[in-house]
Amino acid sequence: MPDTPRSLLRLLLPALALVVSLLVAAPQARAAGDDVNLSLCKQILSRLLCKKVNEFGYVGKVESGVYILSVFYASKNSEFLCAVMPDGQVVVQDRTWHPTRRVIPYTPDSDGKCLNASFSSPECPSRAAIKACPAKGPGDAKEQVRETFWVRPIPQILEEEYKAMSGQSQQNATAPAPPAPPAPAK
């Protein structure tokens, strides 16, 4: 019998370590998700109300994926609830006036990092697709520089010089060979 508590402790200790590590890692994962979800909410509200994205203020978070945003709209400050649902829908509701409620579908991209939505409002002329991605880090910037290096346009002066050089090499290739110098007499 004395071995039972010890064996139980051996079983519970790894499980406890796993739970603690998940609790420490979970806020970091949710924080990155919150940034993307909040960006998606602001962009959708921006399109819905024809306002600039930076005009929306973050008031708070009701629960996971549900945010309160404020903006000056209809002659007073208004608050909007924006819920990013895991089933691929964003639900937007006006807390001040209450009649406005919209459901907009969204899809994650192939990497699963960015969220894309197609939504247009008759009042707002912007028709571009909505895309919310996590903030880029230093590694992402280096990768983008590497990708764009080979697709940069050739500067005008280098292109002209290249054409001049290639024209000279073509002239040299089509011109008759110069006569060989006479051999020295012995």
FENDAKA-V822485 format. One record per residue. N is the residue number from 1. RES is the residue in three letters. PHI is phi in radians with two decimals (none if undefined). Layout:
n res phi
N RES PHI
N RES PHI
This chain:
n res phi
1 MET none
2 PRO -1.09
3 ASP -1.33
4 THR -1.09
5 PRO -1.09
6 ARG -1.16
7 SER -1.19
8 LEU -1.12
9 LEU -1.12
10 ARG -1.10
11 LEU -1.34
12 LEU -1.38
13 LEU -1.08
14 PRO -1.12
15 ALA -1.14
16 LEU -1.13
17 ALA -1.11
18 LEU -1.13
19 VAL -1.10
20 VAL -1.11
21 SER -1.15
22 LEU -1.18
23 LEU -1.16
24 VAL -1.28
25 ALA -1.39
26 ALA -1.06
27 PRO -1.08
28 GLN -1.15
29 ALA -1.17
30 ARG -1.20
31 ALA -1.12
32 ALA -1.15
33 GLY -1.14
34 ASP -1.09
35 ASP -1.09
36 VAL -1.20
37 ASN -1.08
38 LEU -1.14
39 SER -1.10
40 LEU -1.09
41 CYS -1.06
42 LYS -1.10
43 GLN -1.19
44 ILE -1.17
45 LEU -1.11
46 SER -1.05
47 ARG -1.21
48 LEU -1.13
49 LEU -1.77
50 CYS 0.99
51 LYS -2.09
52 LYS -1.37
53 VAL -1.06
54 ASN -1.31
55 GLU -1.42
56 PHE -1.57
57 GLY -1.90
58 TYR -1.49
59 VAL -1.65
60 GLY 3.12
61 LYS -2.13
62 VAL -1.35
63 GLU -2.73
64 SER -1.05
65 GLY 1.46
66 VAL -2.06
67 TYR -2.14
68 ILE -1.93
69 LEU -2.13
70 SER -2.08
71 VAL -2.78
72 PHE -1.40
73 TYR -2.57
74 ALA 1.00
75 SER 1.16
76 LYS -2.79
77 ASN -1.21
78 SER -2.13
79 GLU -1.98
80 PHE -2.16
81 LEU -1.62
82 CYS -2.31
83 ALA -1.98
84 VAL -1.68
85 MET -1.50
86 PRO -1.20
87 ASP -1.49
88 GLY 1.62
89 GLN -2.30
90 VAL -1.97
91 VAL -1.90
92 VAL -2.06
93 GLN -2.42
94 ASP -1.42
95 ARG -1.42
96 THR -1.48
97 TRP -1.71
98 HIS 1.17
99 PRO -1.32
100 THR -1.47
101 ARG -2.53
102 ARG -2.24
103 VAL -2.12
104 ILE -2.09
105 PRO -1.33
106 TYR -2.41
107 THR -2.37
108 PRO -1.34
109 ASP -1.35
110 SER -1.10
111 ASP -1.38
112 GLY 1.42
113 LYS -1.56
114 CYS -1.83
115 LEU -1.98
116 ASN -2.07
117 ALA -2.45
118 SER -2.02
119 PHE -2.64
120 SER -2.35
121 SER -2.08
122 PRO -1.06
123 GLU -1.36
124 CYS -1.96
125 PRO -1.28
126 SER -1.22
127 ARG -2.13
128 ALA -1.14
129 ALA -1.15
130 ILE -1.65
131 LYS -2.40
132 ALA -2.06
133 CYS -2.22
134 PRO -1.16
135 ALA -1.06
136 LYS -1.41
137 GLY -1.73
138 PRO -1.09
139 GLY -1.18
140 ASP -1.17
141 ALA -1.14
142 LYS -1.12
143 GLU -1.12
144 GLN -1.15
145 VAL -1.10
146 ARG -1.08
147 GLU -1.20
148 THR -1.52
149 PHE -1.04
150 TRP -1.46
151 VAL -1.85
152 ARG -1.27
153 PRO -1.26
154 ILE -1.40
155 PRO -1.03
156 GLN -0.97
157 ILE -1.13
158 LEU -1.22
159 GLU -1.13
160 GLU -1.12
161 GLU -1.14
162 TYR -1.11
163 LYS -1.10
164 ALA -1.12
165 MET -1.17
166 SER -1.22
167 GLY -1.15
168 GLN -1.15
169 SER -1.19
170 GLN -1.21
171 GLN -1.11
172 ASN -1.13
173 ALA -1.27
174 THR -1.59
175 ALA -1.28
176 PRO -1.15
177 ALA -1.17
178 PRO -1.17
179 PRO -1.10
180 ALA -1.25
181 PRO -1.13
182 PRO -1.11
183 ALA -1.30
184 PRO -1.16
185 ALA -1.38
186 LYS -1.79
